[in-house]
Amino acid sequence: MNTEQSAQLNWFKSSYSGDEGGECVEIAADVAAIHVRDSKERGGPRLAFTRNAWSGFVASLERDRT
């Protein structure tokens, strides 16, 4: 994904992240993938996961919480 395409994504971070910045991740979704980036380095590297892979990741986190 190039920088222009990345700028078109609607990035957000968890409401659990404070306003101070710090060690947060931001995510954005498009038709093909879920994108993850470091909130401190918005122009830096990003990870992209298929929707199925991301759903599995989130489900495993939810299972581990209980």
C-alpha positions as a printed Julia matrix, in Angstrom:
66×3 Matrix{Float64}:
   0.0     0.0    0.0
   1.43    3.36  -0.91
   1.29    6.53   1.18
  -1.56    8.03  -0.82
  -3.73    4.94  -0.31
  -2.83    4.86   3.38
  -3.92    8.48   3.81
  -7.39    7.5    2.57
  -7.87    5.02   5.41
  -9.87    6.0    8.49
  -7.39    5.26  11.31
  -8.5     4.98  14.94
  -7.14    3.83  18.28
  -8.76    2.31  21.32
 -10.67    4.49  23.74
  -8.47    2.85  26.39
  -5.51    4.75  24.95
  -4.88    7.98  26.8
  -4.64   11.42  25.26
  -0.94   11.58  26.13
   0.02    9.54  23.06
   2.65    6.99  23.94
   2.65    3.35  23.04
  -0.57    2.98  21.07
  -1.5     1.17  17.92
  -4.0     2.43  15.39
  -6.09    0.28  13.09
  -7.96    0.91   9.87
 -10.12   -1.36   7.76
 -10.64   -1.5    4.05
 -12.35   -4.06   1.84
  -9.37   -6.4    1.7
  -7.59   -6.07   5.05
  -7.19   -4.69   8.54
  -4.17   -2.39   8.78
  -2.17   -1.76  11.97
   0.4     0.98  12.63
   2.28    2.62  15.5
   0.57    5.85  16.55
   3.95    7.5   17.11
   5.15    6.69  13.6
   2.17    7.22  11.35
   4.3     7.31   8.22
   6.26    4.24   9.27
   5.77    0.56   8.54
   2.36   -1.04   8.76
   1.04   -4.54   9.12
  -1.91   -5.81   7.09
  -4.04   -8.8    8.03
  -6.86  -10.5    6.18
 -10.22  -10.01   7.83
 -10.3   -13.71   8.81
  -6.83  -13.55  10.39
  -7.76  -10.4   12.33
 -11.05  -11.94  13.53
  -9.15  -15.0   14.75
  -6.62  -12.8   16.56
  -9.33  -10.78  18.32
 -11.25  -13.95  19.24
  -8.12  -15.46  20.82
  -7.62  -12.29  22.89
 -11.21  -12.46  24.09
 -10.82  -16.13  25.07
  -7.62  -15.38  26.99
  -9.32  -12.59  28.97
 -11.77  -14.96  30.61
